[in-house]
């Protein structure tokens, strides 16, 4: 069974095109105009075992917010579509991922109920690059993704001082939780309600 999706979104602010394969083996091709964000999406694909192609063009001369948030929306839509009826998936996953001094806990449920709990405090500086990346945009990305994907997602920083390490640990943590939660273990739907 193929668990894939192709989604796009076009507004006056952005044009996003995404191809997603939940069983794509960690291969990615990402271009958003934001090198650090590209790196994070590559980490999401690689550690999540996803096949991911992202082509995003946005009004970066205004701000990176639109590009990051809209990418989260489209990726969430693709994720939800690729999951299909969720028959046989593990559904729940949790992990704490370290990156040097940083450690971030991720708890995920393919619940059908969109919710984000985001408890991550950054030292405050932007991540250098051309253009620099505002770490506060990570929360906007995850909120957009969780809402569009209709999942419950908790991301909690346990410790950390380096902004880059904290953000990257969160992306790797979500990736590993996704990889675990979407794994097919049987054929029944993992819910007493009969729907997810």
Backbone as a printed PyTorch tensor [residue, N CA C, xyz], in Angstrom:
tensor([[[  0.8340,  -1.1840,   0.0000],
         [  0.0000,   0.0000,   0.0000],
         [  0.8800,   1.2490,   0.0000]],

        [[  0.6160,   2.1510,  -0.9070],
         [  1.3990,   3.3770,  -1.0100],
         [  0.8520,   4.4260,  -0.0460]],

        [[  1.7260,   4.9790,   0.7850],
         [  1.3230,   6.0270,   1.7170],
         [  1.9990,   7.3250,   1.2890]],

        [[  1.4520,   7.9140,   0.2390],
         [  2.0510,   9.1050,  -0.3650],
         [  1.0100,  10.2000,  -0.5260]],

        [[  1.5120,  11.4140,  -0.7250],
         [  0.6230,  12.5470,  -0.9730],
         [  1.3940,  13.6370,  -1.7040]],

        [[  0.7050,  14.3300,  -2.5780],
         [  1.2260,  15.5280,  -3.2400],
         [  0.2580,  16.6590,  -2.9530]],

        [[  0.7630,  17.7230,  -2.3560],
         [ -0.0930,  18.8520,  -1.9860],
         [  0.5810,  20.1600,  -2.3840]],

        [[ -0.2500,  21.1800,  -2.6260],
         [  0.2880,  22.5110,  -2.9310],
         [ -0.6380,  23.5720,  -2.3420]],

        [[ -0.0670,  24.7460,  -2.2000],
         [ -0.8220,  25.8910,  -1.6670],
         [ -0.2470,  27.1450,  -2.3050]],

        [[ -1.1200,  27.9800,  -2.8180],
         [ -0.6800,  29.2190,  -3.4600],
         [ -1.4830,  30.3800,  -2.9070]],

        [[ -0.7670,  31.3820,  -2.3640],
         [ -1.4040,  32.5960,  -1.8660],
         [ -0.6290,  33.7950,  -2.4220]],

        [[ -1.0290,  34.9810,  -2.0330],
         [ -0.2960,  36.1720,  -2.4490],
         [  1.0680,  36.2540,  -1.7700]],

        [[  1.2660,  35.4330,  -0.7210],
         [  2.5030,  35.4780,   0.0530],
         [  3.4500,  34.3210,  -0.2490]],

        [[  2.8970,  33.1630,  -0.5970],
         [  3.7380,  31.9850,  -0.7890],
         [  3.2020,  31.0700,  -1.8790]],

        [[  4.1050,  30.2190,  -2.3700],
         [  3.7400,  29.1000,  -3.2530],
         [  4.5010,  27.8850,  -2.7290]],

        [[  3.7650,  26.8950,  -2.2280],
         [  4.3710,  25.7200,  -1.6010],
         [  3.9430,  24.4740,  -2.3760]],

        [[  4.9040,  23.6080,  -2.7120],
         [  4.6250,  22.3270,  -3.3510],
         [  5.3680,  21.2370,  -2.5800]],

        [[  4.6280,  20.2140,  -2.1620],
         [  5.2170,  19.1460,  -1.3440],
         [  4.8010,  17.7750,  -1.8540]],

        [[  5.7790,  16.8940,  -1.9690],
         [  5.5520,  15.4710,  -2.2080],
         [  6.0590,  14.7340,  -0.9760]],

        [[  5.2260,  13.8560,  -0.4270],
         [  5.5640,  13.1350,   0.8010],
         [  5.3150,  11.6480,   0.6270]],

        [[  6.2770,  10.8470,   1.0630],
         [  6.1420,   9.3920,   1.0960],
         [  6.5130,   8.9540,   2.5050]],

        [[  5.5420,   8.4430,   3.2600],
         [  5.7970,   8.0480,   4.6450],
         [  6.8120,   6.9170,   4.7490]],

        [[  7.0030,   6.1770,   3.6610],
         [  7.9340,   5.0530,   3.6480],
         [  9.0660,   5.2960,   2.6580]],

        [[  9.4780,   6.5640,   2.5200],
         [ 10.4240,   6.9590,   1.4840],
         [ 11.8900,   6.8110,   1.8150]],

        [[ 12.2120,   6.2890,   2.9920],
         [ 13.5940,   5.9580,   3.3030],
         [ 14.5110,   7.1090,   3.6660]],

        [[ 13.9540,   8.2800,   3.9730],
         [ 14.7910,   9.3870,   4.4460],
         [ 15.4390,  10.2230,   3.3670]],

        [[ 14.9210,  10.1500,   2.1470],
         [ 15.4770,  10.9190,   1.0350],
         [ 14.7090,  12.2320,   0.9030]],

        [[ 15.4340,  13.3430,   0.8010],
         [ 14.7520,  14.6370,   0.7080],
         [ 15.3940,  15.5400,  -0.3250]],

        [[ 14.5750,  16.4410,  -0.8270],
         [ 15.0290,  17.5300,  -1.6930],
         [ 14.2140,  18.7530,  -1.2820]],

        [[ 14.8740,  19.7020,  -0.6130],
         [ 14.1670,  20.8170,   0.0160],
         [ 14.7770,  22.1410,  -0.4100]],

        [[ 13.9160,  23.0560,  -0.8620],
         [ 14.3450,  24.4130,  -1.1970],
         [ 13.2710,  25.3790,  -0.7230]],

        [[ 13.5980,  26.1700,   0.3040],
         [ 12.6340,  27.1410,   0.8280],
         [ 13.1540,  28.5780,   0.7720]],

        [[ 14.4240,  28.7550,   0.4420],
         [ 15.0220,  30.0810,   0.5190],
         [ 15.5740,  30.3940,   1.8920]],

        [[ 15.4220,  29.4580,   2.8300],
         [ 15.9070,  29.6090,   4.2030],
         [ 16.8180,  28.4290,   4.5070]],

        [[ 18.1260,  28.5840,   4.3680],
         [ 19.0440,  27.4450,   4.4790],
         [ 18.9080,  26.6510,   5.7840]],

        [[ 18.7310,  27.3170,   6.9100],
         [ 18.5990,  26.5770,   8.1670],
         [ 17.3020,  25.7770,   8.1900]],

        [[ 16.2190,  26.3580,   7.6990],
         [ 14.9410,  25.6600,   7.6300],
         [ 15.0370,  24.4590,   6.6860]],

        [[ 15.7490,  24.6270,   5.5670],
         [ 15.9940,  23.4930,   4.6630],
         [ 16.6830,  22.3650,   5.4190]],

        [[ 17.6760,  22.7230,   6.2240],
         [ 18.4230,  21.7360,   7.0060],
         [ 17.5080,  21.0100,   7.9910]],

        [[ 16.5900,  21.7430,   8.6270],
         [ 15.6760,  21.1310,   9.5880],
         [ 14.6980,  20.1870,   8.8860]],

        [[ 14.1800,  20.5830,   7.7330],
         [ 13.2620,  19.7080,   6.9950],
         [ 13.9840,  18.4640,   6.4900]],

        [[ 15.2530,  18.6120,   6.1330],
         [ 16.0570,  17.4500,   5.7500],
         [ 16.2140,  16.5010,   6.9440]],

        [[ 16.4220,  17.0550,   8.1490],
         [ 16.5190,  16.2260,   9.3480],
         [ 15.2040,  15.4990,   9.6110]],

        [[ 14.0900,  16.2030,   9.3930],
         [ 12.7730,  15.5980,   9.5870],
         [ 12.5950,  14.3980,   8.6640]],

        [[ 12.9860,  14.5540,   7.4100],
         [ 12.8650,  13.4540,   6.4460],
         [ 13.8120,  12.3140,   6.7790]],

        [[ 15.0650,  12.6500,   7.0230],
         [ 16.0850,  11.6260,   7.2450],
         [ 15.7940,  10.7780,   8.4750]],

        [[ 15.5150,  11.4340,   9.6030],
         [ 15.2990,  10.6940,  10.8390],
         [ 13.8810,  10.1370,  10.9480]],

        [[ 12.9630,  10.6730,  10.1350],
         [ 11.6050,  10.1510,  10.1160],
         [ 11.4090,   9.0360,   9.1040]],

        [[ 12.4510,   8.7560,   8.2990],
         [ 12.3350,   7.7320,   7.2700],
         [ 11.3890,   8.1310,   6.1520]],

        [[ 11.2260,   9.4320,   5.9500],
         [ 10.2810,   9.9470,   4.9650],
         [ 10.9610,  10.2100,   3.6270]],

        [[ 10.1990,  10.1370,   2.5660],
         [ 10.5970,  10.7110,   1.2930],
         [  9.9440,  12.0740,   1.2250]],

        [[ 10.7140,  13.1270,   1.0470],
         [ 10.1630,  14.4780,   1.1440],
         [ 10.7610,  15.3990,   0.0950]],

        [[  9.8880,  16.0030,  -0.6850],
         [ 10.2870,  17.0540,  -1.6140],
         [  9.5020,  18.3060,  -1.2620]],

        [[ 10.2160,  19.4030,  -1.0180],
         [  9.5860,  20.6800,  -0.6760],
         [ 10.1450,  21.7630,  -1.5820]],

        [[  9.2750,  22.4210,  -2.3070],
         [  9.6340,  23.5960,  -3.0920],
         [  8.7750,  24.7410,  -2.5710]],

        [[  9.4080,  25.7170,  -1.9300],
         [  8.6740,  26.8290,  -1.3350],
         [  9.2560,  28.1490,  -1.8110]],

        [[  8.3780,  29.0140,  -2.2600],
         [  8.7630,  30.3750,  -2.6120],
         [  7.8560,  31.3160,  -1.8360]],

        [[  8.4810,  32.2160,  -1.0730],
         [  7.6910,  33.1220,  -0.2530],
         [  8.2470,  34.5240,  -0.2500]],

        [[  7.5190,  35.4160,   0.3880],
         [  7.8990,  36.8300,   0.4400],
         [  8.9440,  37.0460,   1.5340]],

        [[ 10.1250,  36.4690,   1.3260],
         [ 11.1900,  36.5530,   2.3310],
         [ 11.6800,  37.9860,   2.5290]],

        [[ 11.4040,  38.8480,   1.5590],
         [ 11.7950,  40.2530,   1.7300],
         [ 10.9560,  40.9220,   2.8130]],

        [[  9.7860,  40.3540,   3.0960],
         [  8.9310,  40.8520,   4.1740],
         [  9.3350,  40.1890,   5.4890]],

        [[  9.3420,  38.8350,   5.4810],
         [  9.6220,  38.0620,   6.6920],
         [  9.6050,  36.5960,   6.2950]],

        [[ 10.2220,  35.7580,   7.1060],
         [ 10.2160,  34.3200,   6.8360],
         [  8.9670,  33.6350,   7.3910]],

        [[  8.1800,  34.3530,   8.1690],
         [  7.0290,  33.7530,   8.8550],
         [  6.0770,  33.0560,   7.8870]],

        [[  5.7070,  33.7400,   6.8020],
         [  4.7330,  33.1690,   5.8690],
         [  5.2380,  31.8700,   5.2540]],

        [[  6.4970,  31.8590,   4.8720],
         [  7.0770,  30.6690,   4.2440],
         [  7.1050,  29.4940,   5.2090]],

        [[  7.5410,  29.7380,   6.4290],
         [  7.6560,  28.6650,   7.4200],
         [  6.2740,  28.1410,   7.8080]],

        [[  5.3390,  29.0340,   8.1040],
         [  4.0010,  28.6030,   8.5230],
         [  3.2750,  27.8660,   7.3960]],

        [[  3.3230,  28.4150,   6.1890],
         [  2.6150,  27.7750,   5.0770],
         [  3.2260,  26.4260,   4.7150]],

        [[  4.5290,  26.2940,   4.8710],
         [  5.1550,  24.9820,   4.6620],
         [  4.6210,  23.9810,   5.6840]],

        [[  4.4620,  24.4200,   6.9300],
         [  3.8880,  23.5570,   7.9600],
         [  2.4670,  23.1330,   7.6290]],

        [[  1.6740,  24.0620,   7.1060],
         [  0.2910,  23.7480,   6.7250],
         [  0.2550,  22.6800,   5.6410]],

        [[  1.0220,  22.8960,   4.5790],
         [  0.9850,  21.9730,   3.4400],
         [  1.5740,  20.6170,   3.8190]],

        [[  2.6550,  20.6180,   4.5990],
         [  3.2320,  19.3470,   5.0360],
         [  2.2530,  18.5930,   5.9300]],

        [[  1.5460,  19.2940,   6.7950],
         [  0.5430,  18.6580,   7.6400],
         [ -0.5850,  18.0560,   6.8190]],

        [[ -1.0500,  18.7780,   5.8030],
         [ -2.0960,  18.2560,   4.9200],
         [ -1.6160,  16.9980,   4.1990]],

        [[ -0.3830,  17.0340,   3.7170],
         [  0.1770,  15.8800,   3.0170],
         [  0.3130,  14.6900,   3.9650]],

        [[  0.7610,  14.9500,   5.1820],
         [  0.9210,  13.8950,   6.1760],
         [ -0.4180,  13.2280,   6.4730]],

        [[ -1.4450,  14.0370,   6.6810],
         [ -2.7810,  13.4990,   6.9910],
         [ -3.3010,  12.6550,   5.8310]],

        [[ -3.1290,  13.1460,   4.6140],
         [ -3.6020,  12.4100,   3.4430],
         [ -2.8320,  11.1010,   3.2540]],

        [[ -1.5150,  11.1610,   3.4390],
         [ -0.6850,   9.9580,   3.2530],
         [ -1.0150,   8.8740,   4.2770]],

        [[ -1.4390,   9.2640,   5.4770],
         [ -1.7980,   8.2950,   6.5140],
         [ -3.0560,   7.5140,   6.1650]],

        [[ -3.9100,   8.0910,   5.3560],
         [ -5.1450,   7.4120,   4.9890],
         [ -6.0140,   7.1480,   6.2010]],

        [[ -6.5600,   5.9210,   6.3050],
         [ -7.4700,   5.6040,   7.4100],
         [ -6.7320,   5.1890,   8.6880]],

        [[ -5.4060,   5.1260,   8.6390],
         [ -4.5430,   4.8310,   9.7920],
         [ -4.6650,   3.3930,  10.3020]],

        [[ -5.2590,   2.5350,   9.5180],
         [ -5.4170,   1.1430,   9.9470],
         [ -4.0450,   0.5060,  10.1830]],

        [[ -3.8900,  -0.0790,  11.3670],
         [ -2.6800,  -0.8270,  11.6860],
         [ -1.5050,  -0.0360,  12.2120]],

        [[ -1.5850,   1.3100,  12.2230],
         [ -0.4410,   2.0910,  12.6920],
         [ -0.3040,   1.9850,  14.2100]],

        [[  0.9060,   2.2480,  14.6940],
         [  1.1380,   2.2010,  16.1510],
         [  0.3860,   3.3120,  16.8700]],

        [[  0.2670,   4.4650,  16.2330],
         [ -0.4670,   5.6350,  16.7130],
         [  0.3050,   6.4900,  17.7020]],

        [[  0.7760,   5.9330,  18.8050],
         [  1.4500,   6.7160,  19.8430],
         [  2.9650,   6.5820,  19.7300]],

        [[  3.6800,   7.6260,  20.1120],
         [  5.1380,   7.5440,  20.1720],
         [  5.6600,   8.6400,  21.0890]],

        [[  6.7820,   8.3600,  21.7300],
         [  7.4520,   9.3730,  22.5430],
         [  8.9410,   9.0800,  22.5550]],

        [[  9.7110,  10.1530,  22.6730],
         [ 11.1680,  10.0130,  22.6650],
         [ 11.7780,  11.2910,  23.2340]],

        [[ 12.9380,  11.1630,  23.8440],
         [ 13.7460,  12.3270,  24.2020],
         [ 15.0290,  12.2390,  23.3910]],

        [[ 15.3110,  13.2990,  22.6370],
         [ 16.4680,  13.3170,  21.7370],
         [ 17.4870,  14.3470,  22.2210]],

        [[ 18.7320,  13.9360,  22.3990],
         [ 19.7790,  14.8840,  22.7800],
         [ 20.5290,  15.4110,  21.5600]],

        [[ 21.0650,  16.5920,  21.6790],
         [ 22.0620,  17.1040,  20.7410],
         [ 23.0350,  17.9200,  21.5830]],

        [[ 24.1630,  17.3010,  21.9000],
         [ 25.1440,  17.9030,  22.7970],
         [ 24.4700,  18.2690,  24.1240]],

        [[ 24.4650,  19.5560,  24.5010],
         [ 23.9330,  19.9510,  25.8040],
         [ 22.4040,  20.0180,  25.8190]],

        [[ 21.7820,  19.9790,  24.6420],
         [ 20.3240,  20.1010,  24.5400],
         [ 19.6540,  18.7300,  24.5800]],

        [[ 18.4670,  18.6870,  25.1810],
         [ 17.6270,  17.4940,  25.1620],
         [ 16.1780,  17.9400,  25.0480]],

        [[ 15.4690,  17.3700,  24.0710],
         [ 14.0820,  17.7520,  23.8170],
         [ 13.2090,  16.5010,  23.8170]],

        [[ 12.1190,  16.5610,  24.5890],
         [ 11.1670,  15.4560,  24.6590],
         [ 10.0190,  15.7030,  23.6870]],

        [[  9.6360,  14.6570,  22.9540],
         [  8.5200,  14.7330,  22.0150],
         [  7.5430,  13.6030,  22.3280]],

        [[  6.2660,  13.9500,  22.4240],
         [  5.1830,  12.9860,  22.6210],
         [  4.1620,  13.2350,  21.5200]],

        [[  3.7510,  12.1670,  20.8260],
         [  2.9210,  12.3280,  19.6370],
         [  1.8000,  11.2930,  19.6360]],

        [[  0.6240,  11.7230,  19.1670],
         [ -0.5230,  10.8410,  19.0040],
         [ -1.1890,  11.1800,  17.6740]],

        [[ -1.3610,  10.1790,  16.8220],
         [ -2.0670,  10.3700,  15.5480],
         [ -3.5650,  10.3580,  15.8220]],

        [[ -4.0030,  11.2770,  16.6200],
         [ -5.3010,  11.2420,  17.2900],
         [ -6.4740,  11.6690,  16.4260]],

        [[ -6.2210,  12.4520,  15.3890],
         [ -7.3140,  13.0960,  14.6730],
         [ -7.7690,  14.3710,  15.3690]],

        [[ -7.1330,  14.7000,  16.4910],
         [ -7.4650,  15.9020,  17.2510],
         [ -6.2430,  16.8230,  17.2700]],

        [[ -6.2930,  17.9400,  16.5530],
         [ -5.1280,  18.8240,  16.4980],
         [ -4.8740,  19.5430,  17.8150]],

        [[ -3.6410,  19.3860,  18.3110],
         [ -3.2450,  20.0710,  19.5420],
         [ -1.7290,  20.1570,  19.5700]],

        [[ -1.2200,  21.3170,  19.9500],
         [  0.2220,  21.4920,  20.1360],
         [  0.4920,  22.0520,  21.5200]],

        [[  1.3480,  21.3660,  22.2630],
         [  1.9260,  21.9250,  23.4860],
         [  3.4040,  22.1530,  23.1890]],

        [[  3.8300,  23.4040,  23.2590],
         [  5.2030,  23.7550,  22.8730],
         [  5.8350,  24.5020,  24.0350]],

        [[  6.7710,  23.8580,  24.6970],
         [  7.4290,  24.4500,  25.8630],
         [  8.9320,  24.4540,  25.6160]],

        [[  9.3590,  25.4230,  24.8170],
         [ 10.7670,  25.5460,  24.4310],
         [ 11.1860,  27.0010,  24.6130]],

        [[ 12.1800,  27.2210,  25.4520],
         [ 12.7030,  28.5750,  25.6820],
         [ 14.0690,  28.6950,  25.0330]],

        [[ 14.2050,  29.6840,  24.1690],
         [ 15.4720,  29.8940,  23.4820],
         [ 16.2820,  30.9870,  24.1710]],

        [[ 17.6140,  30.9080,  24.0380],
         [ 18.4580,  31.9830,  24.5780],
         [ 18.1430,  33.3450,  23.9760]],

        [[ 17.5080,  33.3530,  22.7790],
         [ 17.0720,  34.6290,  22.2290],
         [ 17.6940,  35.0160,  20.9040]],

        [[ 18.8610,  34.4900,  20.5940],
         [ 19.5130,  34.9280,  19.3670],
         [ 18.9770,  34.1980,  18.1560]],

        [[ 19.0460,  34.8760,  17.0120],
         [ 18.7030,  34.2230,  15.7530],
         [ 19.8330,  33.2880,  15.3600]],

        [[ 19.4930,  32.3200,  14.5190],
         [ 20.4920,  31.3840,  14.0300],
         [ 21.1000,  31.9780,  12.7730]],

        [[ 22.4110,  32.1180,  12.7850],
         [ 23.0860,  32.7950,  11.6800],
         [ 22.9020,  32.0340,  10.3840]],

        [[ 22.8950,  32.7720,   9.3050],
         [ 22.7210,  32.2350,   7.9610],
         [ 22.3280,  33.3830,   7.0580]],

        [[ 22.0310,  33.0840,   5.8390],
         [ 21.6600,  34.1300,   4.8850],
         [ 20.3770,  33.7210,   4.1620]],

        [[ 19.2150,  34.1690,   4.6790],
         [ 19.0260,  35.0580,   5.8240],
         [ 19.0750,  34.2900,   7.1450]],

        [[ 19.2450,  35.0120,   8.2650],
         [ 19.2050,  34.3580,   9.5790],
         [ 17.8240,  33.7430,   9.8190]],

        [[ 17.7640,  32.7690,  10.7190],
         [ 16.5050,  32.1020,  11.0320],
         [ 16.0850,  32.4600,  12.4500]],

        [[ 14.8660,  32.9730,  12.5960],
         [ 14.3220,  33.3020,  13.9070],
         [ 13.7940,  32.0150,  14.5410]],

        [[ 14.3620,  31.5550,  15.6580],
         [ 13.9390,  30.2790,  16.2470],
         [ 12.4850,  30.2570,  16.6990]],

        [[ 11.8810,  31.4220,  16.9200],
         [ 10.4710,  31.4640,  17.3010],
         [  9.5730,  30.9130,  16.1940]],

        [[ 10.0830,  30.9190,  14.9610],
         [  9.2910,  30.3930,  13.8470],
         [  9.1060,  28.8830,  13.9260]],

        [[  9.9520,  28.2090,  14.6870],
         [  9.7990,  26.7570,  14.8380],
         [  8.4430,  26.4330,  15.4590]],

        [[  8.0330,  27.2180,  16.4440],
         [  6.7190,  26.9840,  17.0650],
         [  5.6060,  27.1910,  16.0480]],

        [[  5.7200,  28.2120,  15.2050],
         [  4.6940,  28.4560,  14.1820],
         [  4.6200,  27.2930,  13.1930]],

        [[  5.7770,  26.7370,  12.8470],
         [  5.8010,  25.5870,  11.9440],
         [  5.0900,  24.3970,  12.5740]],

        [[  5.4390,  24.0750,  13.8100],
         [  4.8420,  22.9040,  14.4560],
         [  3.3600,  23.0870,  14.7040]],

        [[  2.9150,  24.3000,  15.0380],
         [  1.4860,  24.5390,  15.2300],
         [  0.7310,  24.3320,  13.9240]],

        [[  1.2670,  24.8700,  12.8330],
         [  0.6280,  24.7040,  11.5310],
         [  0.5980,  23.2350,  11.1220]],

        [[  1.7140,  22.5320,  11.3410],
         [  1.7940,  21.1240,  10.9870],
         [  0.8140,  20.2900,  11.8000]],

        [[  0.8100,  20.4420,  13.1200],
         [ -0.0550,  19.6460,  13.9860],
         [ -1.5230,  19.8970,  13.6850]],

        [[ -1.8810,  21.1430,  13.4180],
         [ -3.2710,  21.4830,  13.1190],
         [ -3.7100,  20.8600,  11.7990]],

        [[ -2.9030,  21.0360,  10.7510],
         [ -3.2760,  20.5040,   9.4380],
         [ -3.2240,  18.9820,   9.3950]],

        [[ -2.3040,  18.3860,  10.1570],
         [ -2.1810,  16.9270,  10.1970],
         [ -3.2040,  16.2900,  11.1290]],

        [[ -3.8440,  17.0950,  11.9810],
         [ -4.7960,  16.6170,  12.9900],
         [ -4.1380,  15.6010,  13.9200]],

        [[ -3.0050,  16.0130,  14.4890],
         [ -2.3070,  15.1780,  15.4630],
         [ -2.1520,  15.9500,  16.7700]],

        [[ -1.9130,  15.2050,  17.8300],
         [ -1.5600,  15.8010,  19.1180],
         [ -0.0420,  15.7240,  19.2520]],

        [[  0.5780,  16.8690,  19.5110],
         [  2.0400,  16.9430,  19.5280],
         [  2.5050,  17.7740,  20.7170]],

        [[  3.3450,  17.1760,  21.5430],
         [  3.9600,  17.8760,  22.6710],
         [  5.4660,  17.9380,  22.4230]],

        [[  6.0190,  19.1360,  22.5080],
         [  7.4700,  19.3320,  22.3600],
         [  7.9360,  20.1190,  23.5820]],

        [[  8.7990,  19.4980,  24.3820],
         [  9.2320,  20.1110,  25.6390],
         [ 10.7570,  20.0680,  25.7310]],

        [[ 11.3670,  21.2210,  25.9000],
         [ 12.8090,  21.2870,  26.0950],
         [ 13.1380,  20.8860,  27.5280]],

        [[ 13.9570,  19.8760,  27.6890],
         [ 14.3760,  19.4460,  29.0160],
         [ 15.6030,  20.2200,  29.4780]],

        [[ 16.4880,  20.5450,  28.5380],
         [ 17.6470,  21.3830,  28.8480],
         [ 18.2610,  21.8510,  27.5390]],

        [[ 19.0920,  22.8880,  27.6120],
         [ 19.7770,  23.3660,  26.4180],
         [ 20.1940,  24.8130,  26.5450]],

        [[ 21.2800,  25.1560,  25.8720],
         [ 21.7770,  26.5330,  25.8640],
         [ 22.0020,  27.0480,  24.4520]],

        [[ 22.2830,  26.1590,  23.5210],
         [ 22.5900,  26.5480,  22.1510],
         [ 21.3160,  26.4740,  21.3060]],

        [[ 20.9180,  27.6190,  20.7420],
         [ 19.6590,  27.6940,  20.0010],
         [ 19.6070,  26.6920,  18.8520]],

        [[ 20.6740,  26.5950,  18.0900],
         [ 20.7350,  25.6530,  16.9760],
         [ 20.4920,  24.2270,  17.4740]],

        [[ 21.1630,  23.8510,  18.5440],
         [ 21.0280,  22.4990,  19.0850],
         [ 19.5950,  22.2210,  19.5460]],

        [[ 18.9710,  23.2120,  20.1770],
         [ 17.6150,  23.0450,  20.6980],
         [ 16.6290,  22.8280,  19.5500]],

        [[ 16.6980,  23.6810,  18.5290],
         [ 15.7800,  23.5500,  17.3960],
         [ 16.0050,  22.2210,  16.6830]],

        [[ 17.2700,  21.8800,  16.4470],
         [ 17.5620,  20.6440,  15.7210],
         [ 17.1320,  19.4120,  16.5160]],

        [[ 17.3240,  19.4290,  17.8230],
         [ 16.8770,  18.3020,  18.6450],
         [ 15.3600,  18.1450,  18.5670]],

        [[ 14.6320,  19.2580,  18.4680],
         [ 13.1720,  19.1630,  18.3740],
         [ 12.7480,  18.5590,  17.0390]],

        [[ 13.3950,  18.9480,  15.9540],
         [ 13.0530,  18.3830,  14.6410],
         [ 13.3990,  16.9020,  14.5810]],

        [[ 14.5590,  16.5320,  15.1200],
         [ 14.9370,  15.1170,  15.1340],
         [ 13.9990,  14.3180,  16.0380]],

        [[ 13.5820,  14.9130,  17.1490],
         [ 12.6650,  14.2330,  18.0470],
         [ 11.3190,  13.9720,  17.4060]],

        [[ 10.7620,  14.9870,  16.7490],
         [  9.4850,  14.7880,  16.0630],
         [  9.6520,  13.7480,  14.9550]],

        [[ 10.7670,  13.8120,  14.2500],
         [ 11.0200,  12.8460,  13.1740],
         [ 11.0000,  11.4170,  13.6950]],

        [[ 11.7100,  11.1820,  14.7750],
         [ 11.7630,   9.8210,  15.3230],
         [ 10.4080,   9.3790,  15.8620]],

        [[  9.6560,  10.2980,  16.4580],
         [  8.3170,   9.9630,  16.9460],
         [  7.3890,   9.6330,  15.7810]],

        [[  7.4730,  10.4110,  14.7040],
         [  6.6700,  10.1140,  13.5070],
         [  7.0140,   8.7300,  12.9760]],

        [[  8.2920,   8.4680,  12.8620],
         [  8.7400,   7.1690,  12.3230],
         [  8.1480,   6.0120,  13.1200]],

        [[  8.1000,   6.1770,  14.4400],
         [  7.5750,   5.1350,  15.3100],
         [  6.0490,   5.0580,  15.2260]],

        [[  5.3780,   6.2080,  15.2520],
         [  3.9110,   6.2370,  15.2950],
         [  3.2630,   5.7340,  14.0180]],

        [[  3.8800,   5.9780,  12.8570],
         [  3.2610,   5.5740,  11.5800],
         [  3.5890,   4.1330,  11.2080]],

        [[  4.4520,   3.4780,  11.9970],
         [  4.8090,   2.0960,  11.6920],
         [  3.5690,   1.2090,  11.7280]],

        [[  3.4010,   0.3950,  10.7010],
         [  2.2540,  -0.5040,  10.6150],
         [  2.5700,  -1.7930,  11.3610]],

        [[  1.7070,  -2.1140,  12.3390],
         [  1.9020,  -3.3010,  13.1640],
         [  0.8220,  -4.3570,  12.9420]],

        [[ -0.2540,  -3.9820,  12.3000],
         [ -1.3550,  -4.9240,  12.0970],
         [ -2.3260,  -4.3760,  11.0760]],

        [[ -3.5980,  -4.6720,  11.2410],
         [ -4.5910,  -4.2120,  10.2680],
         [ -5.7580,  -3.4770,  10.9130]],

        [[ -5.8570,  -3.5380,  12.2350],
         [ -6.9780,  -2.8930,  12.9070],
         [ -6.6760,  -1.4350,  13.2150]],

        [[ -7.7200,  -0.6700,  13.4210],
         [ -7.5760,   0.7400,  13.7670],
         [ -7.3020,   0.8520,  15.2650]],

        [[ -6.2360,   1.5480,  15.6550],
         [ -5.8660,   1.6290,  17.0710],
         [ -6.7170,   2.6430,  17.8480]],

        [[ -8.0360,   2.3720,  17.9100],
         [ -8.9310,   3.2770,  18.6290],
         [-10.1970,   2.5240,  19.0070]],

        [[-10.6880,   2.7340,  20.2290],
         [-11.9540,   2.1370,  20.6380],
         [-13.1460,   2.8630,  20.0320]],

        [[-12.9180,   4.0740,  19.4970],
         [-13.9900,   4.8480,  18.8770],
         [-14.3320,   4.3210,  17.4830]],

        [[-13.3730,   3.5990,  16.8820],
         [-13.5870,   3.1160,  15.5220],
         [-13.1920,   4.1120,  14.4620]],

        [[-12.6100,   5.2320,  14.8880],
         [-12.1370,   6.2390,  13.9430],
         [-11.0260,   7.0470,  14.5920]],

        [[-10.1330,   7.5710,  13.7540],
         [ -9.0610,   8.4620,  14.2260],
         [ -9.0620,   9.7040,  13.3490]]])
